[in-house]
Structure formats: C-alpha cells, structure tokens
Amino acid sequence: MSTADRHAGQPYLLAAPPAVATAPCTAAAALNFVPATGITVFGWTVWHLLGVSLHPLLPLLWFAGGLLVYNLDRAVADPADLTNIPGRVQRDAAFADSRRALMAAAALLLVAGPLLLGAWQVAAVIGAGTAACVGYSVRLPLLPVRIKDVPVVKTFFPALAITVALMGTPLLLLPGLPAGFGAATVWVSGILLANVIVCDLRDLRGDRDRRVVTLAVLCGGPGTVAALAAVFLLTAAATAWQLHVALGTVGYLAAAAVCFPIARARQWYYDYVVDGVLFVPLLLCAV
C-alpha cells in the first residue's frame, strides 16, 4: 500500500524516518531559507527602485512570514506531492523537527514585530494574512476545505498573497502612493504568477491524477504554456516603471521557462533557478 493510499488521499504531516533523516540534503532549500530570503530581497529592491526607504523591521517581517508560510505548506504533504515531487518530500521529511522550531520562531517574530513597529494596522493586516495563508495549507475550523483545495485557487493565491504582503503593507506606513506604484504592482504580481505557473506545469500529471484542479489541469499543457506567455507579455508591458531592471527580470524568468522541458525533473531547478528570479532585480541594480 502506498503512502498516499494509507492516508486515504488526504494531506498528512511529514515525519522523519531515520533512513531519510541521514540522507544528504541542503538545509537552506529544505527549510525554505531561499524563497523566504528571495521574497524579502525582491520586496526591498522594488521599493528601493520606487524611491522609498522602508522601515528595517518590515523586510524582517516579510522574511519571518515567508519562513512560516513556506514551511507550514511543506510540513503538510499532499498525496499528489508523492507523484510530482517525491524527492523533495523525502528531503523535507528529514527536517521535520527543525521545521517546527523554525515555524515557532517565525510566528513569534510576526507577533512581536508589529508591536515593536508601533503600527497596529500592520499587526492587523499581518494577522489576517497569516490566518489566510495557514488556511491555504491546513483546513481551519468552520471551513469545509483548505483554500488550496478550491479549484484553480492553488495557482493564484500564492502570487496574490505575496503581492499584497510586499506591495500592500508598506502603504500602511506611507503618506501616499509613490510614482510608478501601479505598474510596479502589476509587474510584481506577474513575476510571481509566472513562477507559480511553471511549478504547476511540473505538477500537471500528479495533480490531474489526484484531481487537484490548478490552472495547468484546467487548461492542459499547451493551454498553460499559452497562459504563461500571456503573463510574460503583460508583465513585460508593465516594465516602464523601471525598464532596465524590470525587463531584465522578465527576460531571466522567460529563459528559465524555456529550460523547463530539460530541467523539469531536477529539484535544484525550482529551488535555485525558478525561485532565483527573486534575486535578479537586486543583481541588476548592481550592474
């Protein structure tokens, strides 16, 4: 009987068998320091390009939120994951104990940070956002399903949640909108959505078998590629706010997507190449 069958097709918490815990793996990737750091760097760079100096606690809260949300999502393995990303499930299981400690520390920082910032409105938004992100991975009381189990929401929710966190929370501390804010927000959401769609393409077979309805399952492979191309075009059209950096980042992610057919089975491709797009704007700023 398979692991997925033992859990009756339901999500389940990862544990760390001794045989897995001793396997070599990269802690930074398994504990999601790469995407959490990437989101923080990405958000800070966008606001820097908009000419806004952020309170230093705000990026720290993004980092803590990224660690909490990503690790919670990885702590709950979906049956489709055993088909789509069996290597990552095995790698992540080896860090089950460390993941729980890291999530506790991140949650503590998310509670204490807004209080230190002295901004109750930020605390309220972070609290609501964290609850929504927890409900994405875990079924909350009074809700019939997890947010990610709602058809197609699994594709759009992560990009929307991160966009709101990066582009919305700083507005609570600013007197007004900086020039170029609208175009920058469209660009940010486009980069993040393209990132998710590439991962949906990877997961197409397992999601279809387990009846997980993502954009890729709904549209099929060719339709999803067309949707990804449309997202790239929309994102490229929104690069006028910072042409050099914004267009260069779109180009990098487009090149990464072109490499998808030959790299789709490699976990490093998603950990460092696809998620690596979050670091590209900062690197281009230095050029």
C-alpha positions in Angstrom: 0.0 0.0 0.0 1.4 3.4 -1.0 1.8 6.3 1.4 -0.9 8.2 -0.4 -3.3 5.3 0.0 -2.5 4.9 3.7 -3.7 8.4 4.2 -6.8 7.9 2.1 -5.9 10.7 -0.3 -5.7 13.3 2.5 -2.9 15.7 3.3 -0.7 14.5 6.2 2.1 15.8 8.4 5.6 14.8 7.3 7.7 12.8 9.8 11.4 12.0 9.6 12.2 8.2 9.4 15.8 7.5 10.5 16.7 6.3 7.0 15.6 9.6 5.5 17.0 11.8 8.2 20.5 10.7 7.5 20.2 11.3 3.7 22.3 14.2 2.4 20.3 17.3 1.5 20.5 21.0 1.6 19.1 22.6 4.8 18.8 26.1 3.2 16.5 24.7 0.5 14.6 22.2 2.7 13.8 24.8 5.3 12.9 27.4 2.7 15.5 30.0 3.5 16.0 30.5 -0.2 12.4 31.6 -1.1 12.0 33.5 2.2 15.2 35.4 1.6 14.2 35.9 -2.0 10.8 37.4 -1.2 12.5 39.8 1.3 15.2 40.9 -1.2 12.6 41.1 -4.0 10.3 43.4 -2.0 13.1 45.6 -0.7 14.5 46.1 -4.2 11.2 47.0 -5.7 10.6 49.7 -3.0 14.2 50.9 -3.4 13.6 51.4 -7.1 10.4 53.3 -6.3 12.5 55.6 -4.2 11.0 54.6 -0.9 13.2 53.8 2.2 11.4 51.1 4.2 11.4 50.7 8.0 14.0 47.9 8.6 11.5 45.8 10.5 9.2 45.5 7.5 11.6 43.3 5.4 12.3 41.3 8.6 8.6 40.6 8.9 8.4 39.5 5.2 11.3 37.1 6.0 9.5 35.7 9.0 6.2 35.4 7.1 8.0 33.6 4.3 9.6 31.1 6.6 6.4 30.4 8.5 4.1 30.0 5.4 6.5 28.1 3.2 7.5 25.7 6.0 3.9 25.1 7.0 3.0 24.3 3.4 6.0 21.9 3.2 5.1 20.3 6.5 1.8 19.1 5.1 2.5 16.7 2.2 -0.4 16.3 -0.3 -0.9 13.0 -1.9 -0.1 14.5 -5.3 3.3 15.5 -4.0 4.4 11.9 -3.9 3.9 11.8 -7.7 5.0 15.3 -8.5 8.0 15.9 -6.2 8.9 12.6 -4.4 12.5 13.7 -3.9 11.5 16.9 -2.2 9.0 15.2 0.1 11.8 12.8 1.2 14.3 15.6 1.6 11.8 17.8 3.6 10.8 14.9 5.9 14.4 14.8 7.2 14.0 18.3 8.6 10.6 17.8 10.2 11.8 18.7 13.8 13.9 21.7 12.7 10.9 22.9 10.6 8.6 23.1 13.7 11.2 25.0 15.7 11.7 27.4 12.8 8.0 28.0 12.4 7.6 28.7 16.1 10.4 31.3 15.9 8.9 32.9 12.8 5.5 33.1 14.4 6.9 34.8 17.5 8.6 37.4 15.3 5.4 38.0 13.4 3.7 38.8 16.7 6.4 40.9 18.2 7.5 42.7 15.1 4.4 44.9 14.6 4.3 45.7 18.3 7.9 46.9 18.1 7.0 48.8 14.9 4.2 50.5 16.9 1.8 50.0 14.0 -1.5 48.3 14.9 -2.8 48.4 11.4 0.2 46.5 10.2 -0.4 43.9 13.0 -4.0 43.5 11.9 -3.1 43.0 8.3 -0.3 40.6 9.1 -2.6 38.7 11.4 -5.3 38.4 8.8 -2.8 37.5 6.1 -1.1 34.8 8.2 -4.5 33.3 9.0 -5.4 33.2 5.3 -2.0 31.6 4.5 -2.4 29.0 7.3 -5.9 28.2 5.8 -4.2 27.7 2.4 -2.3 24.7 3.7 -4.4 23.5 6.7 -8.2 23.2 6.9 -9.3 25.8 9.5 -12.3 25.2 11.8 -15.7 26.2 10.2 -14.2 25.9 6.7 -15.2 22.8 4.6 -11.8 22.6 2.7 -8.4 24.2 2.6 -8.0 27.3 0.4 -5.7 25.4 -1.9 -8.3 22.7 -2.5 -10.7 25.2 -4.1 -10.4 24.8 -7.9 -7.7 27.0 -9.6 -7.1 29.0 -6.3 -3.9 27.0 -5.8 -2.4 28.8 -8.8 -3.4 32.3 -8.0 -3.4 32.5 -4.2 0.4 32.4 -3.6 1.1 35.2 -6.1 -1.7 37.3 -4.7 -0.8 36.8 -1.1 2.9 37.7 -1.6 1.9 40.7 -3.8 -0.3 42.0 -1.0 2.4 41.5 1.6 5.1 43.2 -0.4 3.2 46.0 -2.0 0.3 46.5 0.4 1.9 46.5 3.9 4.3 49.4 3.3 1.4 51.6 2.2 0.1 51.5 5.8 3.2 53.4 6.8 3.4 55.8 3.9 1.5 59.1 3.3 0.7 58.3 -0.3 1.4 56.3 -3.4 4.9 56.7 -4.9 5.2 57.3 -8.6 5.1 54.1 -10.6 3.4 52.1 -7.9 0.6 50.7 -10.1 2.9 49.5 -12.8 5.3 48.0 -10.2 2.5 46.1 -8.6 1.3 44.6 -11.9 4.9 43.7 -12.6 5.4 42.1 -9.2 2.2 40.0 -9.5 3.2 38.9 -13.0 6.6 37.7 -12.0 5.2 35.8 -9.0 2.3 34.3 -11.0 4.7 33.1 -13.8 6.8 31.5 -11.1 3.8 29.5 -9.8 2.6 28.5 -13.3 6.0 27.0 -14.1 5.6 24.8 -10.9 2.0 23.9 -12.0 3.4 22.6 -15.2 5.8 20.4 -13.3 2.9 19.1 -11.2 0.4 18.5 -14.0 0.4 14.7 -14.1 0.2 14.2 -10.4 -2.4 17.0 -9.9 -4.6 15.5 -12.7 -4.4 12.0 -11.2 -5.3 13.3 -7.8 -8.0 15.7 -9.1 -6.2 18.8 -7.9 -7.6 21.5 -10.2 -4.9 24.0 -11.0 -4.7 26.3 -14.0 -2.5 23.7 -15.7 -5.0 20.9 -15.1 -7.9 23.1 -16.3 -6.1 24.3 -19.4 -3.9 21.4 -20.2 -0.2 21.6 -21.2 -0.5 23.7 -24.4 -3.1 26.0 -22.9 -1.0 26.6 -19.8 2.0 27.4 -21.9 -0.2 30.0 -23.8 -1.3 31.4 -20.4 2.3 31.6 -19.3 3.2 33.5 -22.5 0.3 35.9 -21.9 1.5 36.6 -18.3 5.0 37.3 -19.7 3.6 39.7 -22.2 1.5 41.5 -19.6 4.5 41.7 -17.2 6.8 43.0 -19.9 4.2 45.7 -20.7 4.4 46.8 -17.1 8.2 47.4 -17.1 8.0 51.1 -17.9 8.3 51.9 -14.2 11.9 50.7 -14.2 12.8 49.4 -17.7 16.3 48.1 -17.3 15.7 46.0 -14.1 12.1 45.1 -14.8 12.6 43.9 -18.3 15.8 42.1 -17.5 14.0 40.2 -14.8 11.2 39.2 -17.1 13.9 38.0 -19.6 15.6 35.9 -17.0 12.3 34.2 -16.0 11.4 33.6 -19.6 14.8 32.0 -20.2 14.2 29.8 -17.1 10.8 28.8 -18.5 12.4 27.8 -21.9 14.8 25.5 -19.9 11.8 23.8 -18.3 11.5 20.8 -20.7 15.0 19.7 -20.0 15.2 20.6 -16.3 11.7 19.8 -15.0 12.7 16.7 -13.1 15.5 18.5 -11.2 14.6 19.9 -7.8 17.5 22.4 -7.9 15.9 23.9 -11.0 12.9 25.1 -8.8 14.9 25.8 -5.7 17.6 28.0 -7.3 16.7 28.8 -10.9 12.9 29.5 -10.7 13.0 30.9 -7.2 16.2 32.6 -8.2 14.2 35.2 -10.1 13.5 36.9 -6.8 17.2 37.9 -6.5 17.6 39.1 -10.1 16.3 42.7 -9.6 18.9 43.3 -6.9 21.7 41.9 -9.1 20.6 44.0 -12.0 20.6 47.1 -9.8 24.3 46.4 -9.1 25.2 46.2 -12.8 
